[in-house]
Amino acid sequence: MTTILSIIIVLLTIAAMEALSWFIHKYLFHGPLWFIHKTHHQERHGWFELNDVFSMGFAALSLWLMWEGHRTFDYRFWIGIGISVYGMIYFIFHDWFIHNRFKSFRTTNKYLLSIRRAHKIHHKSTEKNPSEEFGLLVASKKYFRR
């Protein structure tokens, strides 16, 4: 597999993960899997919350795909890498920057502040519904105005 094709697969996987994550968040996490996800909308008592099981599931999928494709570095390996990169982006944006798990990420960047604003609106509700803004890297234009 060529280097260019591998990079394209990784980038497409990251984009697909954003779309898939939005869908899963809106229709599953705020639907039948709310009993797990609600721990993310409540005050955290400790480092981990039950909702972190979803991240572990995506990590396991990523590792499995990388393992399945590692002998020939086929598309499965690169999809696994893309999911893993999205997971790192998620950790940096969501856990570190938006939820301040490390209290050290400060910025004046308009895009980052808009994403944070949209996510804070999402967390205004501690209930399953109503809720809005289910994405991580993409938010409605209204959060970019200010």
C-alpha positions in Angstrom: 0.0 0.0 0.0 1.4 3.4 -0.9 2.2 6.0 1.7 -0.3 8.5 0.1 -3.1 5.9 0.1 -2.3 5.1 3.8 -2.5 8.8 4.7 -5.8 9.2 2.9 -7.3 6.2 4.7 -6.2 7.6 8.1 -7.6 11.1 7.3 -10.9 9.6 5.9 -11.2 7.4 9.1 -10.8 10.5 11.3 -13.5 12.3 9.4 -15.7 9.2 9.5 -15.1 8.9 13.3 -16.4 12.4 13.8 -19.6 11.6 11.8 -20.0 8.2 13.5 -19.3 9.7 16.9 -22.0 12.4 16.4 -24.5 9.8 15.4 -23.7 7.4 18.2 -23.7 10.2 20.7 -27.1 11.5 19.7 -28.9 8.3 19.0 -27.3 5.8 21.3 -25.6 7.6 24.1 -28.7 9.9 24.5 -30.9 7.0 23.7 -30.7 3.4 24.9 -27.1 3.7 26.3 -28.0 6.7 28.5 -27.7 4.6 31.6 -23.9 4.6 30.9 -23.5 8.0 29.3 -25.4 9.9 32.0 -22.3 9.5 34.3 -20.6 12.0 31.9 -23.4 14.6 32.5 -23.1 14.3 36.3 -20.4 15.5 38.7 -17.4 13.3 38.5 -16.3 11.7 41.8 -12.8 10.5 40.9 -10.7 10.2 37.8 -12.9 7.8 35.8 -16.6 7.6 35.0 -18.6 4.7 33.6 -18.9 6.6 30.3 -15.1 5.9 29.8 -16.1 2.4 28.8 -17.0 3.8 25.4 -13.5 5.1 24.9 -12.1 1.7 25.9 -14.3 0.0 23.4 -13.1 2.3 20.5 -9.5 1.7 21.7 -10.1 -2.1 21.6 -11.5 -1.9 18.1 -8.5 0.2 17.0 -6.0 -2.2 18.4 -7.8 -5.2 16.9 -7.8 -3.6 13.4 -4.1 -2.7 13.7 -3.4 -6.3 14.8 -5.4 -7.8 11.9 -3.6 -5.6 9.3 -0.1 -5.4 10.8 1.4 -8.2 8.7 0.9 -6.6 5.4 -0.1 -3.1 6.6 -3.3 -3.3 4.7 -6.3 -1.0 5.0 -7.3 -2.5 8.4 -4.1 -1.3 10.0 -4.5 2.2 8.7 -8.2 2.4 9.7 -7.0 1.3 13.2 -4.5 4.1 13.2 -7.2 6.6 12.1 -9.4 5.5 15.0 -6.5 5.7 17.4 -5.6 9.2 16.2 -9.2 10.3 16.6 -9.0 8.9 20.1 -6.0 11.0 20.8 -7.8 14.1 19.4 -10.8 13.3 21.6 -8.6 13.0 24.7 -6.9 16.3 24.0 -10.0 18.3 23.0 -12.6 16.7 25.1 -11.0 15.5 28.3 -8.1 17.9 28.6 -9.3 21.1 27.0 -13.1 21.1 27.4 -13.4 19.3 30.7 -10.1 20.5 32.1 -9.0 17.2 33.5 -5.5 18.6 33.8 -6.3 22.3 34.4 -3.5 23.5 32.1 -5.0 24.0 28.6 -5.6 27.7 28.0 -6.2 29.4 24.7 -7.6 32.5 23.0 -8.2 30.6 19.7 -11.7 31.4 18.3 -12.3 27.8 16.9 -11.3 26.1 20.2 -13.3 28.5 22.3 -16.4 28.0 20.1 -16.1 24.2 20.3 -15.8 24.5 24.1 -18.9 26.8 24.2 -20.9 24.3 22.1 -19.9 21.5 24.4 -20.8 23.4 27.5 -24.3 24.0 26.0 -24.5 20.3 25.5 -23.8 19.8 29.2 -26.3 22.3 30.4 -28.8 19.5 30.7 -28.1 16.7 33.1 -30.9 14.7 31.5 -31.2 12.6 28.4 -33.3 15.2 26.7 -33.3 18.0 25.7 -29.8 18.2 24.4 -28.0 19.7 21.4 -24.5 19.8 19.9 -23.3 16.2 19.8 -20.1 16.6 17.8 -16.5 17.0 19.0 -14.7 18.9 16.2 -17.7 20.4 14.5 -20.3 22.7 16.0 -23.1 25.0 14.8 -22.1 28.3 13.4 -24.0 30.1 16.1 -21.2 29.2 18.6 -18.6 30.9 16.4 -20.3 34.3 16.6 -19.3 36.5 19.4 
